[in-house]
Amino acid sequence: MRLDAARARVTPSLDLSEAALKFFDQIVKSREVETWSRHDINVACFLARTMAHADEIDRQLSMSGYVTSDGKRNPLLSAQIQCAASVLSYTRALGLAAPQRGVTSPAQEARNRAEETARSTLQRIEDDELLG
């Protein structure tokens, strides 16, 4: 059963850029595959897009600086603050914040280990030319 869960994939419901898709993959791996509803997947897509956008804003800020040449605050700072608030909101909506996930509970740790073992086993099987 765990091997089936590891084999299952959650796919985005919206078009995502390459950068957002990388974030999406990280997001959906943070919960068991079978817990993702269609609505959760949509929210995960919004979260991934927002994280990619925040990443781009950070890159632009690192190049241009936090203060403009005339001594004013870079307008990108407002966008960065809004992205951070949105990421936190989406994370909470998906129940991915540490307290919501019960990250420290022994039961969750056991589920995480079991799923990681199943993923690792599946990867070894797929990598083995004789079994694949």
GIUR-V893445 format. One record per residue. RES is the residue in one letter. OMEGA is omega as a letter, one per 40 degrees, with the letter a starting at -180 (NA if undefined). NEAR is the number of other C-alpha atoms within 10 Angstrom. Layout:
# GIUR-V893445
RES&OMEGA&NEAR  RES&OMEGA&NEAR
This chain:
# GIUR-V893445
M&i&7  R&i&15  L&i&16  D&i&13  A&i&14  A&a&22  R&a&13  A&i&12  R&i&13  V&a&16  T&a&12  P&i&19  S&a&14  L&i&13  D&a&10  L&i&17  S&i&12  E&i&11  A&i&15  A&i&21  L&i&18  K&i&14  F&i&20  F&a&24  D&i&17  Q&a&13  I&a&18  V&i&22  K&a&13  S&i&11  R&i&17  E&a&16  V&a&17  E&a&11  T&a&9  W&i&15  S&i&11  R&i&12  H&i&11  D&a&17  I&i&20  N&i&15  V&i&19  A&i&26  C&i&26  F&i&20  L&a&24  A&i&27  R&a&25  T&i&20  M&i&20  A&i&22  H&i&17  A&i&20  D&i&16  E&i&14  I&i&17  D&i&17  R&a&12  Q&i&13  L&i&17  S&i&10  M&a&9  S&a&13  G&a&15  Y&a&16  V&i&14  T&a&11  S&i&10  D&i&7  G&i&8  K&i&9  R&i&13  N&a&16  P&i&12  L&i&17  L&i&16  S&i&11  A&i&15  Q&i&18  I&i&12  Q&i&14  C&a&21  A&i&14  A&i&12  S&i&17  V&i&19  L&i&15  S&i&14  Y&i&20  T&i&18  R&a&15  A&i&14  L&a&20  G&a&15  L&i&18  A&a&15  A&a&11  P&i&11  Q&a&12  R&a&15  G&a&14  V&a&14  T&a&10  S&i&10  P&i&10  A&i&11  Q&i&13  E&i&13  A&i&11  R&i&14  N&i&16  R&a&12  A&a&15  E&i&21  E&i&15  T&i&15  A&i&19  R&a&18  S&i&14  T&i&14  L&i&16  Q&i&13  R&i&13  I&a&13  E&a&12  D&a&11  D&a&10  E&a&8  L&a&7  L&a&8  G&NA&8
